[in-house]
């Protein structure tokens, strides 16, 4: 599936090959907190310098007697790209392992580089400069031990140009960091908690490739939503994964069986926005590795089949000032403060513009079906899960909004960036939300909905004055180009074929 670990094979027998018709593809290709293990995040700041970050990393290596460290940067898709480095090289002060080709900046899901857009003279990784090296700037706050890989640690970072031009600010993690700083400049701190759904199959990476990603056997065959018996039957696997994730520095709050066959939802504890995005990124990476070590296959694909449940990602979000929840107002009939109203208004009114960040793939748009908890309507309401934005105001400490549009294939950094960017637009302009939807939002077509296709979403995103102003033109053109290539590759693969459901190309 498109969300599989890099390097897995793909069956392309029933579709056109990914060829030169698809930009970027050169020839056919096979397709709670336990800080004992994790350095805590301070409330401000974006990471360390190259020297300072590596000094702290060396201390971490010595403390935990590590043999190797996986250094990783999240790409546009939220895939962990990087390399494993022997600990001795870092301890010796060797900086060369932190250099990686800049082609990593612009790889597609299959690991092939996108070509630069035509007639664009701004910097872009390409063969014109030989895909030169970039340097990874590690964020020592993300350092942690990988419990299922003895003697191994992991650290997340950002890329910077080797010639000193600074951080590549249009990458997802750096984009979110800028927006978090904008909140800090307003005296606001964010708290976010991500809920992620995924599916588990009684398969291995080899078996799903041999099957062409079709007719996979789910770990349980029928819908079992919230059924404790199912959790009990699979307790060794699910509890074992939960414990490992917790030891990985990912604070698991709850897990439950969801509506689809083999479907699980795990909720992570609240954290500051950048930390929460790191958690979401490492969660998806960790789940895939943990499942594989247990001969189980995990997938976060948004929509596996046209008639089944999809995987969603829900974001719970609030803003705090001086230790108090700035979203709550005891004097308001709804419990919402003016700040929360402005934030929600920004999110609802700009949802079509930001949809591309919540729904990044062709497959994402197949998930937008009424009454499947897809957050597709341009609406909000109090504790109403048919809305895109669900507001919960039951107590001062728990007052929050829940963004329900994103699919399982969302990049957690872009999920948070879209939420904060839209909310900041509402705050800056003191927008007021439309009337809340108290009944079934799916039944009210007058509310409007998110774009129906990735092509429509790209156009809305790229032309939006709000998106360009909030995220910056460099990020917008960079991300829009990558999503346009996604659409072009799909069109090339489907040429001459009927679009009668989830295609082999999406699954591969």
N, C-alpha and C positions, 0 to 999 in steps of 0.2 A: 504494500500500500504506500501511498505517497509519504506516509509518516514513518516508514520503516527506518531502521538504522542504516546509515550510509554503507554502501558496499554490498547490500543484499541484491540478489539477482532479480530479474523481472521477465515475465513471459510476454512476448510481443507477437505471438503467432497470429492473433486475430485482429491485428491492427496494423496500420502503416508504420514503418520504422521511424524512429526519431532521426531524421536525416537533415541535410542541408536546408530543407524547407523550413526547418524549425530553428530560429535564430539561437546561436549559442551551442548547438549540438553538432559536433564535427563527426559525421558518420554515425552509423548505428551503434548504440551503446546498450549493454545489458543493464538492462535496467534493474507554651511548651518550649523550650529551647534547650538543646543540650550543647552548651558552649564548650563542653569538654572537647568537642571535635570541631568547633567552628569559632573563629575570631569574631567577636561581636561588632556590629556596625555602630559607629558614632552617629549622632543625630545629623551632623552636617558633613559636607565634604564629598568628593567624588573618587577617592582612591589615592594612591601614592605615586611618587615619581618612580622612574625606572629603578634608580638606586635604592630609594627608601623602601619601595615595594619588595624588592628582592632581599633586602636586609631582613625585613620582617618575615619573609617566606623562608629564609635560611633558619631563622629561629624556630619556626614552626616545624621544619624538617627535622631539626635536631631533637626537639621536644618529643616528637612522635616516632623518631627513629625510622624515617621513611627511606625506602629504596628508590622510589621513582615518584614523579609528580606529573599528572596530566595537566597541561596548560591549555586553556580553551577560551575561545571567543565566540559568542553567539552570532550566527550569520543572519541574513535578512529573514530566513524562515524560522529561526529559533533552533536550528540544528547546531550541535556542539562541534565546532571545527577546532582542530589543534593537533597537538602531538604529546607523546609521553617522553619525559626527559629524565635520565638517571639523576638521582638526587646529588650524587657527587659532583656533577657538572655545575649545578646551581651553587653548591657549597663552595666550590673552587672559584666562584665569581665569573664563570664563563657566561657571557651574555648572548652568545650565538644561538643557543637553543630558543631564545625568545624572538628570533627573526623567522618570518614566514612569508611566502609569496603573497603578493596582494591579490592574486586571483581568488583567494579565499573570500574576499569581500563580495564577490559577485558570482557565486556558484549557484546552479539550479539544484533541484532536489536530487537529480541523478549525479551531481558532482561535476558537471561540466560548466565552464565559464560562459556567462552572457557576453555578447559583443557590445561595445559601446554604441550609444545611439548615433545616428547620422547627424552631421552638421551641429555637433555640440563640442565647443572648444574648451570646456571646463575639464578638470582632471577626471579621468576614468581609468580603471585598471584595464590594460589591453596589451596585445602583442607589440604595439608601437613603442612601448618602453620595456618590453620583455618580461612583463609581469614581475617587476622588481620586488624586492623584499619590503615588508613593513615590519615594525617592531611591536611586540606585545608589551603593554604596560599592565602588569598584574595588579589586581586590587587585593591586597593581603587580607582584607576583611572577609573575603569569600573562601579563604583556604580551609580545607577540611580533609579528613581522612575518608577514604572510600572503603566502607566495611566489607564489601564483597570482593575486594581486590587487596589481599594482604600486602602490607608494606607500601601501599600506594596512596598518595594524596591527590588533591585536585584544587586548582585555583582558576578563577575567572578573571578576564581582563578586557582591555580595549586595544585597538591598533593605533599606532601613530606612524607617520612617515619617518623613515630613517634620517632624512635630511633636515629634520627639525621643524617641519611644517605643522606639527602638532597632531592632536587626536583626530581621527577620521570621524568628524562630528555627525555625519549623516548615517552612521551605523546605529542599530536599534538601541543598544545600551547607552551610548553617548547621547542620543536624542532624548531618551527618558531622563537622563541625568540633568540635562539643561532645563527640562520642564519642572523637575523636582526643585531645582534651584530657584526658579521663578516663584514657586509656592513659598519657599523659604524667604525670599525677598519681601513677600507679603506678610511674613510672620506666621505662616501656616505650615503645619506638618501633616503628612498623610499617613493613613493606616489602611492597608489593603490586605484582603484575604482572597485567595483564588480557590475555586472549586473546579476540579477537572474530572471529566468523564472519559473513560477509555474502555476498550474491549479486550478480553483475554481469550485466546484460542488454544485448543489442545493441538498445537502445531509448533514447528520449529521454523527458523528462517529458511532452512533448506526445503522443508515440505511446502511452505506457502509459495515459494518460487516455482517449485515443480508443478504446483497446481495452477500456476498463473494467477495467484491471488483470488481464485474463485473457489466456491464450495468449501470454505474453511469451517472447521468444526469448533464451535464456541465451547468454552469450558462448561457452561450449562446451556441446554438446548432451547429453553423456553423463557419468556419474560418472568422475572422473579422479583420485581421491585420491592425493596426493603425486607425481603424474606430472610429472617435470621437463620432458618435451617440451611439455606444456601451458603451463608457465611460460615456456619459451623462445619458443613461438609468440606469446605475449602479453606478451613482455618489455618492449616499448616502453611499454605501458600500465602494467603492474604495477610495474616498476622505477621508472618515472617518478613514479607515485603514491607509492611508498615514499620516494624521494628528497625529494619535496615535503613529505611528512609529517615527515621527519627535519628538514628545514629549518624547518618550522613549530614545532620544539621538541618533537616527539613521537618519542622514541627507539625506532625500530623495530628489533627483534632479528632476527626471521625472518618470512618469509611463505611460504605453501604453498597448493597447490590442495587443496580439501577434497572430501568424498564426493559432494556434490550437483552437478548441472549448474550451471556458472557460479559455483560456490561457492569462496570464498577465506577463509583464516584468516591474520590478522596478529597477531603477539605483540609486545607492548610491553615495554620493559625495566622492572625493578623500580624503585619510587620510594616515598617516604612516602605514606601512605594518601590524604591530601587531594590531593597532587600527582598520584597515580596516577588518582584519580577525575577530576581536571581533564583529564588525558591522555585518558582514555576518552571523556569528553564531547566534547572537541575532536576526537578521532579520528573519531567518528561524523559530526560536523559537517563535518570536512575531507574525508572519503571521499565524502560525498554531493556536495559542491561540486566536488571534483576529477573525479569521474566525469562530472558534468554538463558540465564544460568540455571533456571528451573525447567528448561525444555518447554516453555510456554511462550506464545507470541503475543505481544501487546501492540495495539494500534489505537492511535488518536484520530483516525480519519473522520472527517465531519459526517460523511454519509456513506456507509458501506453498501447499502442497497436501497433502491427507490422506495420500497414498501416497508422499510424497517426504521428503527429509531436511529438517530444520529448521535454523535458525541458533541457535547457542548462544553463551554468554559464560562463560568459565571464569576464575575468580579464584584466583591463587596468592598466598598470604599467610603471613607469618611475623612474629614479634615479637622485638625485639632489646633487650638491656640492656647498657649500657657497651661497645658495640661487638661484643658476642658474641650469637650466635643463641640466644635464650632458649627456643626450641622444641626444641633438641637436647640430648640427654644421652648422653655416651659410656658411662655406666654402665648404661643401660637396654637390655634385650634388643631392643626395637623401635627404639631411637634417639630415642624421644620423651621429653621432659622432663615432669615433673608439670604444669607450666604448659600445655604443648601438650595433654596429655590432658584437662585441665579445659576448655580452649578448645574442643577437638573435641567433648567431651561436651555443652557448651552448644549448639553448632551442631546436633548430631544430634537432641538431645532437644527442641529448640524449632523444628526446621525447618518443621513444619506451621504454626506461629504466624507465622513470618517469610516464608512462601512468597509472600505478596502482593507483597513487595518484590522478589523474584526473578522473579515472573511477574505483571506488572502489567496485562495485557490479556486479553480474552476469548480471543484467538488464542493466548496463551501456553500455555494448558492443552491445546491440540491437539498441542503438541510432546511432551507427556509420554506417550511410547509406549516400551515395553520395547525394549532393544537398539538404540536410536538415540542413545546417549550423552546421555541427558537428566537424569541425576542425580535421579531421581524417588523412589528408595527411601530409607527412613530408616536409612541405614547408612554405615559408614566402613570403611576397610581400607588396608593398605599397598600402594601402587602398583596399585590395582585400580580400573579406570575404569568399572566397573558401579555403584560406590557414589556417593552424593551427595557424600561427603567422601573424597577420595583423599589419603593421607598419603605424603609422599616423605621418606625419612630417609637418603639415600645418603651424605651428607657433612655435616659441621657447618655449612658455609656455605650449603648448598642445602636443608637441612631446611625443610619447608614443608607447608602443607595446600593442597589445590585444591578449591574449591567449584565443583560442576559442574551445579547446578540451573538457573541463570539462562538465559533465552533472549536472543536478539539484541535484543529490544525493552526490555531492562532499562535503568533509569537508573543509570549508573555510581556516582553518589553514594549511591544507596539500596542498591546491591549491596554497597558497602563498609560502609555503616551497618548493614545487616542482619548481615553477617559479624561485625563488631566488637561489636555489641549482643548477639548470641547468645553470642559468646565471652566477653564480660565477665560475663554471667550464669553461665557455667560456672566462671570464675575466682572470682567473688565467693562462690559456693556450694561450691567445691571438688568439682564434680561429676566422676564417673568415667564414661567412655563404656561403652556395651554392648560385648560381644565383637566383634572385628573380623570383617567378612565377607571370606572369602578366596576364595570361588568366585563364581558368577554371582548377584549380588544380585537381578536381575530375576526369577530363578526361585524366590525365597523370599518368598512372600506374607506370611509371618509377620512380616517386618521392618516392614511398614506402608509407606505411601507418602504423598506430598504430597497436598493437597486436589485433587479432580478437576475442580472448576469455580471460577471466580472468585467466585461467591456463597459457596461454602463457605470459600474463602480469606479473604474479607472478614470473615466471622463469626469465624473463628479468630483473625485479626489483631486485630479490634476488642475481643474479649472477653479476650484474653490478658493476664494479670497481668504476665507477663514483658515483653511488648512495651510495655505502658503504662508500666511502671517504667523501662525502659531508654531508650525514645525520647521519653517525655513524652506526656501526654494530649492536648495541643494538636496535636502532629504526628499522632497516631493518629486523632483524629476528623477532621482535615483530609484526610489521605490516604485513609482509609476511605471518606469521603463521595465523593471524586473517583472511586474505583474502583467504588463502588456505582452512580454515574451511568453509568460505562462499561457496566456490566451492564444497566442499565435502557434505555439507548440501543440496545443490541444486541437486547434483547427487543422493543422497539418496532419496530425495523426488520424483525425476523423474524416478527412477528405474522401468523399464517395461512400461514406458509411452513415447509417441512420443513428441519430442520437436518441436511443430508446431506453436510456437508463444509465447507471454508473458504468463508465467505459473501462476497458482494459487499461487505457492510458492513465486514468485517474488512480486505479488500483496499483499500477506499477510505480 
